Amino acid sequence: MSDPDFIVLGGGLVGSAIAYGLIRQGKRVTVLDEGDVALRASRGNFGLVWVQTKGLGMPAYADWARLSVDVWPEFAKELTQRSGIDMNYRKPGGFQVALGEKDMEARIEVIDKLRAQQGAEGYDCEIVERKRLDNMLPGLGPEVVGGTYCPHDGHVSPLRLLKALHKVIADSYRPNSKATAIRGSAGGFQVDAGGVTHAAPKIVLAAGLGNLPLGEMLGFKLPVRPQRGQILVTERLPAFLDYPLSGVRQTEEGSVLLGSSREEVGYDNSTTPDAMHTIAGNALRIFPRLQHARVVRAWGALRILAPDEFPIYQTLPGHDGAMVATCHSGVSLAGAHALCFAKYLADGALPEHFTAFHSRRFDVPKASYELVDPDHHA
Ligand SMILES: Cc1cc2nc3c(=O)[nH]c(=O)nc-3n(C[C@H](O)[C@H](O)[C@H](O)COP(=O)(O)OP(=O)(O)OC[C@H]3O[C@@H](n4cnc5c(N)ncnc54)[C@H](O)[C@@H]3O)c2cc1C
């Protein structure tokens, strides 16, 4: 059998969305995926398809995140048709609510800065007073003073999304295939995985935190770190929430997801009573009705974060055929990865404005990217 055009390393949401996009472009692809022992953010996230607080400090990322939520409906429709899997994607708009005046002021400041950065045309998020919130989010607690609403936000079942992607890339997908060595030569790359050597002219490193050791195999030190987030899930409740919030969303089945913490604890993805207590406490302040809901599941998962929390897309130094794609927000960006990023790869080059996502941005003094919103969630 002839070699594929691309080997995609990693079959999480990022690798699978890119692989799907490459296949759509008529490319032959092999996806190598490690399997159940790997750290996999794609199986532990909150399921928001979100843009409202994204990109403060990097206009290119605010634009990219917006592009992705704009193409998500088309992406979801096509993926549902091709896979036969309903991913429960909904785009009613989303809220971030403020608990107290100080929180509200902080939110308004972020929105104002994003408006100034993106221009009124490029940024679409409104501040909503408590009275109006009550019409859209019934049952809010007394501490909620207001919030922000973005009509472009939505949510999806991330597990169904991953399942749908795996279904449409099934012919290309190789499970239990941890890449253990990569060799680059003038003709392309050879990758050892699962006892087999795969070869292709181009490779895409899309293995989440697994990109760190993979990058090192080609002499590249990727500046990303793990950050733990814990999530709680309640029993199924009668529908009460028509919109996703950044820390509370109700699934189609009725369960309510509560989250998520942001903890710098290295590669520890366990759950802790303290974080669970804080998450549940905040949720109760937002929706007191949840006090009688039973929590049926909790987990910890690791975000994949660059120092400024924005994505890194670039070819590796000395290896033009090796692309790295790593990001937080792999759910939100799945639309853009499949419909846009994969097309850039298939066409052979990233667009000019993607230089913003190169890791050389970390070579400049830290002061130039300190504008980042400390509270921007997935
Ligand atoms: C708590 C939490 C909440 C989140 N909430 C949201 C949200 O609401 N919305 C949103 O957009 N994003 C959210 N995210 C982020 C999102 O989950 C991630 O951006 C996304 O899952 C990253 O996908 P990935 O494919 O890069 O990495 P992963 O999911 O980690 O997948 C990496 C894959 O690579 C494979 N792999 C690793 N090493 C190798 C190797 N050597 N060879 C072959 N395969 C390998 C692994 O088996 C794995 O399948 C959240 C993350 C967390 C932790």
The ligand as an SDF file (V2000), in Angstrom:
LIG
                    3D

 53 58  0  0  0  0  0  0  0  0999 V2000
  -11.3810   20.5580   32.4950 C   0  0  0  0  0  0  0  0  0  0  0  0
  -11.3330   20.9520   31.0650 C   0  0  0  0  0  0  0  0  0  0  0  0
  -12.3910   21.6310   30.4960 C   0  0  0  0  0  0  0  0  0  0  0  0
  -12.3400   22.0020   29.1550 C   0  0  0  0  0  0  0  0  0  0  0  0
  -13.4230   22.6040   28.6100 N   0  0  0  0  0  0  0  0  0  0  0  0
  -13.4020   22.9380   27.3090 C   0  0  0  0  0  0  0  0  0  0  0  0
  -14.5430   23.5090   26.7120 C   0  0  0  0  0  0  0  0  0  0  0  0
  -15.5870   23.6970   27.3360 O   0  0  0  0  0  0  0  0  0  0  0  0
  -14.4620   23.8940   25.4120 N   0  0  0  0  0  0  0  0  0  0  0  0
  -13.3140   23.7260   24.6770 C   0  0  0  0  0  0  0  0  0  0  0  0
  -13.2890   24.1340   23.5190 O   0  0  0  0  0  0  0  0  0  0  0  0
  -12.2330   23.1290   25.2160 N   0  0  0  0  0  0  0  0  0  0  0  0
  -12.2550   22.7260   26.5000 C   0  0  0  0  0  0  0  0  0  0  0  0
  -11.1730   22.1160   27.0490 N   0  0  0  0  0  0  0  0  0  0  0  0
   -9.9830   21.9240   26.2260 C   0  0  0  0  0  0  0  0  0  0  0  0
  -10.0920   20.7260   25.2920 C   0  0  0  0  0  0  0  0  0  0  0  0
  -10.5340   19.5950   25.9690 O   0  0  0  0  0  0  0  0  0  0  0  0
   -8.7260   20.4790   24.6750 C   0  0  0  0  0  0  0  0  0  0  0  0
   -8.2780   21.6470   24.0150 O   0  0  0  0  0  0  0  0  0  0  0  0
   -8.7280   19.3730   23.6600 C   0  0  0  0  0  0  0  0  0  0  0  0
   -9.3320   18.2250   24.1490 O   0  0  0  0  0  0  0  0  0  0  0  0
   -7.3150   19.0720   23.2330 C   0  0  0  0  0  0  0  0  0  0  0  0
   -7.3600   18.0140   22.3340 O   0  0  0  0  0  0  0  0  0  0  0  0
   -6.0340   17.3510   21.8210 P   0  0  0  0  0  0  0  0  0  0  0  0
   -6.4420   16.4270   20.7380 O   0  0  0  0  0  0  0  0  0  0  0  0
   -5.0110   18.3930   21.5290 O   0  0  0  0  0  0  0  0  0  0  0  0
   -5.4400   16.5780   23.0850 O   0  0  0  0  0  0  0  0  0  0  0  0
   -5.9060   15.2360   23.8130 P   0  0  0  0  0  0  0  0  0  0  0  0
   -7.3530   15.1690   24.0060 O   0  0  0  0  0  0  0  0  0  0  0  0
   -5.0490   15.1310   25.0340 O   0  0  0  0  0  0  0  0  0  0  0  0
   -5.5350   14.1050   22.7960 O   0  0  0  0  0  0  0  0  0  0  0  0
   -4.2270   13.7850   22.5200 C   0  0  0  0  0  0  0  0  0  0  0  0
   -4.2390   12.4330   21.8390 C   0  0  0  0  0  0  0  0  0  0  0  0
   -2.9080   12.1500   21.4430 O   0  0  0  0  0  0  0  0  0  0  0  0
   -2.6310   10.8090   21.7490 C   0  0  0  0  0  0  0  0  0  0  0  0
   -1.1860   10.6890   21.9420 N   0  0  0  0  0  0  0  0  0  0  0  0
   -0.4120   11.2200   22.9080 C   0  0  0  0  0  0  0  0  0  0  0  0
    0.8740   10.9030   22.7260 N   0  0  0  0  0  0  0  0  0  0  0  0
    0.9110   10.1520   21.6020 C   0  0  0  0  0  0  0  0  0  0  0  0
    1.9500    9.4910   20.8680 C   0  0  0  0  0  0  0  0  0  0  0  0
    3.2340    9.5390   21.2710 N   0  0  0  0  0  0  0  0  0  0  0  0
    1.6140    8.7950   19.7560 N   0  0  0  0  0  0  0  0  0  0  0  0
    0.3340    8.7030   19.3330 C   0  0  0  0  0  0  0  0  0  0  0  0
   -0.6820    9.3140   19.9960 N   0  0  0  0  0  0  0  0  0  0  0  0
   -0.3870   10.0110   21.0990 C   0  0  0  0  0  0  0  0  0  0  0  0
   -3.4530   10.4610   22.9720 C   0  0  0  0  0  0  0  0  0  0  0  0
   -3.7550    9.0690   22.9890 O   0  0  0  0  0  0  0  0  0  0  0  0
   -4.6980   11.3100   22.7580 C   0  0  0  0  0  0  0  0  0  0  0  0
   -5.7280   10.5760   22.1060 O   0  0  0  0  0  0  0  0  0  0  0  0
  -11.1960   21.7120   28.3830 C   0  0  0  0  0  0  0  0  0  0  0  0
  -10.1310   21.0150   28.9500 C   0  0  0  0  0  0  0  0  0  0  0  0
  -10.1930   20.6280   30.2720 C   0  0  0  0  0  0  0  0  0  0  0  0
   -9.0600   19.8560   30.8450 C   0  0  0  0  0  0  0  0  0  0  0  0
  1  2  1  0
  2  3  1  0
  2 52  2  0
  3  4  2  0
  4  5  1  0
  4 50  1  0
  5  6  2  0
  6  7  1  0
  6 13  1  0
  7  8  2  0
  7  9  1  0
  9 10  1  0
 10 11  2  0
 10 12  1  0
 12 13  2  0
 13 14  1  0
 14 15  1  0
 14 50  1  0
 15 16  1  0
 16 17  1  0
 16 18  1  0
 18 19  1  0
 18 20  1  0
 20 21  1  0
 20 22  1  0
 22 23  1  0
 23 24  1  0
 24 25  2  0
 24 26  1  0
 24 27  1  0
 27 28  1  0
 28 29  2  0
 28 30  1  0
 28 31  1  0
 31 32  1  0
 32 33  1  0
 33 34  1  0
 33 48  1  0
 34 35  1  0
 35 36  1  0
 35 46  1  0
 36 37  1  0
 36 45  1  0
 37 38  2  0
 38 39  1  0
 39 40  1  0
 39 45  2  0
 40 41  1  0
 40 42  2  0
 42 43  1  0
 43 44  2  0
 44 45  1  0
 46 47  1  0
 46 48  1  0
 48 49  1  0
 50 51  2  0
 51 52  1  0
 52 53  1  0
M  END
$$$$
